Amino acid sequence: MKKRALICLLFILFFYLNNAHAAPSILFTEESHDFGEVKQGDPLEYEFRFKNVGDETLIIKKVTAS
């Protein structure tokens, strides 16, 4: 019985570790930007560049500014 439980545990562990590395991973060239002093009403625009360095598709669901 112990042998069967050990085999099941090893199988589950192997399956988990085999799939654990497959994930998207985002890498930004910059993570923040400071516009400095800005007058109210001035339009602002900035482009953040990033790359998916993971081995799965990266899905961006929500983007917010702060």
C-alpha positions as CSV (number, residue, x, y, z in Angstrom):
1,M,0.0,0.0,0.0
2,K,2.8,2.4,0.9
3,K,4.5,1.7,-2.5
4,R,1.3,2.5,-4.4
5,A,0.8,5.8,-2.4
6,L,4.5,6.7,-3.1
7,I,4.1,6.0,-6.8
8,C,0.9,8.2,-7.0
9,L,2.6,11.0,-5.1
10,L,5.7,10.9,-7.4
11,F,3.4,10.9,-10.4
12,I,1.5,13.9,-9.2
13,L,4.7,15.7,-8.2
14,F,6.2,15.0,-11.7
15,F,3.1,16.2,-13.4
16,Y,3.0,19.4,-11.4
17,L,6.7,20.2,-11.9
18,N,6.5,19.5,-15.6
19,N,3.7,22.0,-16.1
20,A,4.8,24.6,-13.5
21,H,7.4,26.2,-15.8
22,A,4.9,26.8,-18.7
23,A,3.7,30.4,-18.0
24,P,3.7,33.8,-19.5
25,S,6.2,36.3,-18.1
26,I,6.2,40.0,-18.8
27,L,9.4,42.0,-19.0
28,F,9.2,45.9,-19.1
29,T,12.0,48.1,-20.4
30,E,10.7,50.6,-17.8
31,E,8.2,50.1,-15.0
32,S,7.3,53.7,-14.3
33,H,7.5,57.2,-15.8
34,D,7.6,60.6,-14.1
35,F,6.1,63.4,-16.2
36,G,7.4,66.0,-13.8
37,E,5.3,69.1,-13.2
38,V,2.3,69.2,-15.5
39,K,-0.3,72.0,-15.9
40,Q,-3.9,70.9,-15.5
41,G,-5.5,70.1,-18.9
42,D,-2.2,69.4,-20.7
43,P,-2.5,66.2,-22.7
44,L,0.0,63.5,-21.7
45,E,1.1,60.4,-23.5
46,Y,3.7,57.8,-22.8
47,E,4.4,54.4,-24.3
48,F,5.5,51.5,-22.1
49,R,7.3,48.8,-24.0
50,F,7.2,45.2,-22.8
51,K,7.9,41.7,-24.1
52,N,6.5,38.3,-23.2
53,V,9.6,36.3,-22.2
54,G,7.6,33.3,-21.0
55,D,6.6,30.2,-23.0
56,E,2.8,30.7,-23.0
57,T,0.5,33.4,-24.5
58,L,0.4,36.6,-22.4
59,I,-3.1,38.0,-22.1
60,I,-3.5,41.6,-20.7
61,K,-7.0,42.0,-19.3
62,K,-6.9,45.4,-17.6
63,V,-4.7,48.5,-17.8
64,T,-5.0,51.4,-15.4
65,A,-3.1,54.6,-14.8
66,S,-2.4,56.1,-11.5
